[in-house]
Amino acid sequence: MVSLAYRLASFPRWRRALGAGVSAAALLLAGCTGIAGDPPGEDGTGGVVPGGSTEAQVAERSMFPRLSHAQWENTVRDLLRLDGRPGLSDSFTTDPLGGVFDNNEAALQVTPGLWGDYQRAAEELAAMVVADEGKLGRLLPADLPAEPEARAEAFVERFGERAFRRPLTAEERASYLALFRRGAELYEGEAPFAAGVRAALEALLQSPHFVYRVEIGAGPARDGLIPLSGYEIATKLSYLFWNTMPSDDLLVAAKAGELSSPEGVRATAERMLEDPRARDVVGAFHRQLYDYETYHDLNKDQALFPEFVPEMGEAMQREAELFVDHVVFDREGGLTDLLTSRTAFVDGRLAAVYGVEGEFANDFRQVELDAAERSGLLTRLGFLAAKATARQPDSIHRGVFVNLRILCASLPPPPDNATGLPPGEHATNRERVAAHTGKGTCGEACHATLINPAGFAFEHYDAIGKYRTTDNGVPVDAADAYPLGGQPRTYADAVEFSRLLAESSEAHACYAKHWVEFAHGRDARAKDQSFIKELGEASLGGASTRELILRIVSSTPFLARVPAEAQ
C-alpha cells in the first residue's frame, strides 16, 4: 500500500509541511518542492498572453481546481486504457453542488473522507491492472526497452506524463523511479516489474498533480498576467470539451507549441468540437442549466391526465437532449434557436400530448410543432410538466425559472414564512396566483413585476404541458408585460414571450454568462462582465453556441491567470 501520506512524505519538505497540517494545494501554491513543476523548457510548451491584454480583464480563480467525480472516472478509464469507467467514485464522499454546474471549483474540495477514498481507489486500481496481463499490456508502450532499469525509467516517464498531463520534472522522475524500485519490497511475491508498476501507479493516482488540474503557468508575469503553459491549456481544453484527460495527440500538440497562440488554441478547439464527446459535454451543460433532472418522477392526477405516466420523464429529457444537440451541432445555431425553434423529437407518448399525428411507437422522430402553440424549449413538455403541480400549472415556479436561468435576473429569496397557494374560489389558475401574490399583496414587489408576468405567459399549458384554450371553462389569459431593454414589453402568450426573450440583450448575456461559468468552472465575477457583455452581443447578433465557446477558449481569461499574490 502506497498511501498519499507516504507518497508525500517521500519528499522531505512535503513531510515537514504535512506535519504542520498544510493542504496539498497550499503546498503546491507555495512551491514547497520541485514536484510543483520546473519552468517550461524550450519545447514549445510556453503559453501566451494575447497582445493588449491586462490583469483587469482576468478574474481570480483557483490554480488547483479538483477533478469532479465524473472527470476522475473518465480520466482513470483513459489513463489506464480501460474499456469503461471503473465506477469506484460511486462510493466516494459525495460532491456537493456549487451553483448551477457540477464542475464549480468552490465546491470541489478534498475532504479527509475523500482523501481516504482516493487512497483506496488507487490501491484497488493498481492491484487490478497488474493482476491482469491484458490490462497491464495495454497500459505499457509497445517500444519499452527490455533492460530492466531502462524499462522502469521509460515507464515512469511516459506514464507519469499522461497521469500529470505534462512531463515529469527531474526530481519527480527520480522520486517515482526510486519508488518503482521498491516495488518488489512492498509487494512480495509479485514479479519485480509488475510490483514496480503497482507501486508507481498507487502513488501517481494519489498525487495532487493527478487529483487537481494544476495551473502554475509558464514563466514570469507579463502585463500583470501569467500565461498558462501549453500542457495546462491542453488540459483545460480536454476537460471542457471531453470531460477527461488530454489525448496522446493533444499532449503532442502541446509539446509542439500548437497551443502557444489564441489562433492555435481556437483551431485545436474546433477539431475537438467535432469529437462525439463534445456533444456529451455540451449536452451536460444544457442538462444542468435547464434542470432536466426535474422532469423525472412527476406525479399527475390520473383522473385529469390519464395519458401521463411517470416514465414519460425519461422521454421528456431525451426530447430536450435531441433538440439541443440538433440546434447546436446540426444547425450550428444558438440561443435564438433554442428559444424559438419549432423542431421537436417525439415518441408516441409525447406526440399524443403535443397533438402531433402519425405513427411513432417508441422511436423518436423529428417533427415540426404548431407555430401558434410552441416556440423553443420553454414551450416543451419537460419544462412545463416539471413546473406544475399534480393538477395545475405552477405559474410562480415557471416565472422564477425564466428569471433566474434565462434572464439571470436578481430575485431575493422567498420569505421564511412563504407557503403554497391556498385554495380559493377563483375561476382560473391565474386569478388564484394573482390574488395571493399580485398587485396589492405582500408579494407585489417581485411577483407582480417579474415572477408572475413571466409565469403567466405559459397559462396556455396545463399541468402536463398540453396546450389549452380554456381554464375551468374560462378563456385562457396569457397576456402580460415584462421589462426588457429598460422598458416593459407586452406579449399575448408564450410564443410571443419566447420571441421577445430571443430578441433581448438580457437573455443572450445570461446565456453567455452561464457558458463563461461552465468553461472556467467557477462563478462569474466582476472582471468577467465586459467579456460577458461582448459575448452576449455576439449571441444576439447571431453567433452560434459553438462560436461562443470558441471565443471563450481563445480569450485571455482562459489562457492566462493573475499572479497568486494578486488573488
N, C-alpha and C positions, 0 to 999 in steps of 0.2 A: 504494500500500500504506500503510495507516494502522495501524501496529503498536501494541500495548498500551503499549510504552515511549514511542512518540510521543504517544499519547493522554494518558498520564500526564504526560509532560514538557511538555505544553502548559500545565500549571499550575505556576508557579514552585516552590511548596512541595512538590509531588509530585516535581519534578525533583531538588531537594536531597535529599529522603528516599530516592529511588531510588538516588542516587549513594552513599548510605550503606548500601545493601543492606537497606532496610526493606521488609517484605512489604506487599502491598496491604491485607490485613486489619488489620495493625498500624497502617497509616496511617489507615484509617477509624476504628479504635478511638481513636486519638489526636486525631481531629477535625482532621487536618492541613490540610484545605481545606474550603471551603463545599460541595463535592460530597458531603460526608457527610450533608447534609440540614439544612435550616433547621428551627427549631422548628415544630411543626404550627400551622397557622393556625386562624382561627375558622370552619372549614368543616366541622365535624363529624368531622374525622379523628382527634381526640384519643382516646386509649384510656381504660380504666377499670380500677381495682383494686377487686375486689369488697369490700364492707364487711366489716371484721373480719379481712381478710387481712393476713398479716405475712410478713416475709422468711424466717421459719423454715419456711414451707410451700413455698418455691420453691427448687429445686436449681439450681446453677450450670449454665450451658450457653453454647455459643458464640453470640456476637452475629452471626457471619458463617458460617452453615452453607452449604457449597458445594452447588450443584446436582449431583445424581448424573448419570451419563451418560444414563440414561433420561429424567430430568427435563429435561436440556439438550435432548435430541432433541424431546421433546414441546413444550417452550417455544419452540424455534426454529420448529417447524411452526406453532404457533398465533400466534406473534408476526408471522411473515411471511405468514400465511394460506396456507400451502402445502397441497397435497392430502394429503401424507403426511410421515412423518418423513424427514429428508434422509439419514440413515444415516451421516453423517460420523463419529460417535463410534465406529464400528466400528474405526477406525484410531487412536483416541486411546490414550494411555497408560492401561492397564487400571486400573480402580478395584479396590483390594484390598477384601476382605470384612472388615468390622469387627464381629464378633459375629454375631448371627442374621440381621440385616436389612441390606439394601444401601443404606439411607439413613443409616447411622450416621455422624455428623459427625466422629468421631475418625479415620475412615479417608479422608474426603473432603478431601484436601489438594491444593493446586495446586503440583505439582512443576514444575521447569524444562521438562521434556518436555511436560507438559500445557499449560503456558503457550504453548509453540510450537504445540501442536495447536489451541488456541483461536484463535490468530492466523491460522493457515492456514484454519481453517474460516470465520472471519469474512470473510476476503478472498474465499473461494470463494462464500459465500452472497451477499455484496453484489454481486459481479460477476454471479452468476446472476440475481438479481432485476432489476437494471437492464437486463440484456440481453434480457429477455422482457417485452414490453409488457403482456401479460396479467398476469404476476406483479406487475409494478410497479403496474399499475392497481388490482389487488386490494388492494395494500398502502396505497394513498392514500385518505384520506377523501373522500367524494363532494363535500363542500362546501368544498374547499380554495380559497382566493382565487385569482384569475387574476394579479394583480400579483406579479411575481417575488419581491420581498423579503417581502411578506406571506405568499406561498405557502411560502417557505422557513421562515419563523417558525412558521407553523401546523404544518408537517410535523414540525419538530424538537420542538415542544411536545407534539403528540399522540402521535407515535411514541415519543418519549422517555418519556412517562408509561407507556405499555404495556411498554416494554423494562425500565424500572426498577421497575415495579409501584407507582409513586407519581408525583406531579407533580414535574417538574424544579425545582430551585431557580433563582433568578435568575442565579446565577453559572454554573450548568450550561447554562442556555438560551443565555447569551451565548457560552460557550465552544464549544458544539456548533454554534451558528449561525455563528461565525467559521470553524469547520472546514468547514461546509457551503459557505460562500462560496469556500473554497479548492479546492473540488472540481474546477472547470474547470482549475485549475493542476495538480492532482495527476493528473488523468485527461484528458490532451489528446485531442481528437477526439470526446469524448462531449458530448451536449447539456448545457448548464450545470445544469439542474435534476436530470437523471439523475446527473450527476457529483457534485453535492452530496449527493444521496440515498446514493450509493455510499460517499462519504467518511464521512457520519454513521453509516451502518449499520455499517461496519467498526469504527468507534470504539465505538459503543454496545454491540456484541456482544462487545467485549473488556473492557468496563468491569467493575470489581469489583461494581458495583451490578446487573449482569446475571448475572455468574458466581456471585455469592453472594446469599443471601437475607438482606439486611442488616436487622438489628433494632436500630435505635438507640433507639427508644422515643419516647414523646410527653411531653415536658416533664420537670419535676423529679420526684424520688422522693417517694412517698407511703407512709408506714408501712414504709420500707425497701425499697420496690419501685418500679420504673419501669414504668408501663403502656405497652404497645405501642400504636402508632397504628392507626387503622382500616385503613390500607393494609397495614401489617405483619400484622395479623390476617387480612385477606383473603388475603394471600399464604400464610400458614401453612395456612389452611383449604384453599386451592386445591391446594397441593402434597400435603396429606394426603389429600384426597378424590379429586382428579383427576390428581395427579402432573404437574401443569403449571401455567402461569401463570394468574392470575385472569382470568376472562372480562371483557368490557367491562361487563356488568351488575354483576358483583361489584365492580369498581372504582367504579362509580357508587354502589353501596350503601355502600362505604367512605366516599366523599366526602359522602354524605348523612347520615352518622352512624349508619347502621343497625347498625354493629358496635361501638357505644360502650357496650354493656351486655352482661353474660353472657346475658341473655334474648334480646337481638338476635342475638348470635352463635349461640345454640342454634337459633333459628328459621331463620337462614340455613343452618346446617349440616343441618338437617332437609330443607330443599329440595335441598341439594347431594347428599344421600344418595340422592335419587330419580333422579339422573342416572346413565345406564348406566356412565359412567366410574368411579363409586364402586364398582360391583360388581367392576370390574377391580382396583382398589386393595385392596379387602377380600380378593379372591381372592389377590392377590400377598402380602398379609400371611400368610395361611394356607399358601400355597405354600412360602414361606420357613420359616415356623415348623415345618411338618410335613415339610419336606425332600422335596418331590415329585421333585426332580431325581434323587434316588437310585433312583427307580422305573425308570429307563431303563438300557438296555444290560446287562441282567441275564442271566447265563448259568446255565442249569439243566441238569442231567443228563437228556438226552433219552431215555435208556433208562428212567428213572424217571418222567419228566414229559413225555411226548410231546405233550401238549396245550399246553405253554408254548412261546411263541416270543418272542424279544427285542422284537418290535414291540408286544407287549402292554403295554410300559411306557407308551406314549402313551395307550392305553385306560385304564390304571390311574390315570394322572394326570387324565384327563378325568373319570373317575368321581368322583375326590376333589373336583375343581373344581365339578362339578354338585351334589354333595352339600352342600358348604359354601355355595354360592350359594342352594340350596334352604332350608337351615336358617336362614341369616342374613336373607335378603330375602323369601322366600316365606312362611316360617313365623314370621319375626321371633323366632327362637329364639336360644339362647346356648350356652355350653359344655356344659350338661347334655345338650342335644340332640345336640351334636357327639359326645359320648361314649356316648350310649345309643340314638339313633335307629336303627331297622332299615330305614329307607328307603334305597334304593340306586338307582343309574342304571347299567345294564349293557348291553353289546352281546352278540353271540353268543358270543365267546370268554370273556368274563368270566362270562356266565351259566352256561357249561359248568363252570367251576371252582367257582362258588358252588352248583351243583346246582339252579339255577332252570330250570324247564321253560317252554317257549314258543318262539315264532318271533321272533328278534331281528335276524338278519343283522348289518349294520354300524351299525344305528341304536341309539342309547341310549334305553332305556325305563325308566321309573320302576317299581320293584318293591319289595316288602317281603320282607326276608330272614327266614330261620328264627329265631325268637326264642330258641331253645335254642342256636344256634350263633353268632349275630352281634349285636354291640351297638356301634354307633358306629365312628369312624374307626380305632380300634386293632384292630378285627377285620376290616378291609377288606384286599383283596389287595395294594394298593400298599405299605402299611407292612409287612405280613407277608413278602411276597416280597423286598422290599429288605433286610430284616433277616433274612437267611438265606443259607446257602451254596448251592452247586450241588446239594447232596444233603440237607442237614439244616436245621432251624430254627436260627437264631442266638439262643439264649436270652439270651446276655450283651448283645448289642447291642440287642435288644428291651428288655431291662431298663434299660440305660443311657439309651435314648431316653426312656422313660417318666419316669425320674428327672429328667433334665435339661430336657426340653421340656414335659412335662405337669405335673410337680410342682416344678420349679426347685430340686430337692434339690442339696446341695453334695456333689460327689464329687471326691476327689483324683484327679489324673492317674494313669494306669496307670504302673507302674514301667518304667524304661528297658529292662529285660530281659524284659518281658512278651512272650509268644509265643502262637501259636494253640494250641488244644487238641490235644494229641497223640492219636493213635489208641489205642484200648484195647479190651479185651474186656468192654464194657459193653452190657447188653441194650438200653438206651434212650438217647436223646439227653440226657434229664435226668440219668440216672445218670452219664454221661460228664462233663457240666458240673459236677455236684456233686462228683465225685471229685477234680477238679483245682482247683476254686475255692471249694468249700463249707466247711462246718464242719470244723475240724481241719486246714485247709490254710493256706498263707500268704496266700490271698486272702479269708480269712474275714471280716475287718473290714468290707469294703464289699460283697463279693459275697453272703455268707451272709445279711446282714440287709436290703440294699437292692436290689442289682442282680439277683441270682438269683431272689428271690421275685417281683419284678415280671416278669422274663422268663419264668419257669416258668408263669405264668398263661396263656401263649399256646402251651403244648405241644400243644394240640389242632389246631394249624395247621402244616402241613408246609412245605417249602421254597418252595412257590408260593402258600401261603396257603389251601390246600384243607383242609377240615375232616376230621379223622381221629379215630377212637376207639381205635386201637391204634398202637403204635410198635414195629416189629420183632416183631410178634406179641404184644406185652405191652400190657395196657390202659393208656391214657394217664393220667398223674397230673399234673393241672394245679393241684392244691390247694396253698395256701401261706398265709402271713400277711405283711402289710406294715404298718409303723407309720403310722397316720393319726390325726390328732387326739390325739396323745400316747399312743396305745395300739395294740397290734397288732390288725389287723382281718383276719379269716380269710375265705377265699373258695374256692370249688370250681373256678372256671375263669375265663376271660377275660370272660365275660358278667357274672359277679358282681363281678369286679375292676373292670370299667368302671363298674358302678353305684356301687361304693364310691368310686371316684375322683370321680364326678359329685356325690357327696354330701359330699366333703371340702372343707374350707376351703383346704387346700394347693393343690389343683388350680385352684380359682377365683382365688385370689390370684396364682398363677403366670400364668394367662391374662390377668389384669388387668395384671400387670407387663409382659408382652410388649406389650400394647396401649399402655401408657404409653411404653415404649421406642420403639415404632414411631411413635407420634404426635409425639414430641419429637425423634426422630432421634438418640438417644443412649442410653447405658446407664442403667439405673435407679440412683439414688443414695440415700443415707441419708434425705435430706429427702423423698423420694418415698414412703417406706414407709407413712406414715399414710394417704395418699391411696390407695395400692395396696390396703391393708387394707380401706378403705372400699369401694372398687370390687369387691374380691373378695367381701365380704359381700353386696353388692348382687347380684352374679352368682349367688352361692349361693342367694340368696332369690328368684331367678327373673328378674333383669334380663337383657334381651337383649343381644346383641353391639352392636346399634345404640345401645341405651341407654348402654352403657359408653362408646362413642365420643362420644356427645353430652355425657356428663358430663365427659369429658376436655377437650373443646374449649371448654367453658364454665367451666372451672376456672381458678383463679388462676395455676397454673404455666403454663398455655397463653397467658394474656392479659397476663402481666407478666414482667419479668425482674429479677434482682438487679443493682444498680449494678456497673459494671465494676471499680471499686476494691475491691468486696467479693469478687470472684471470685479 
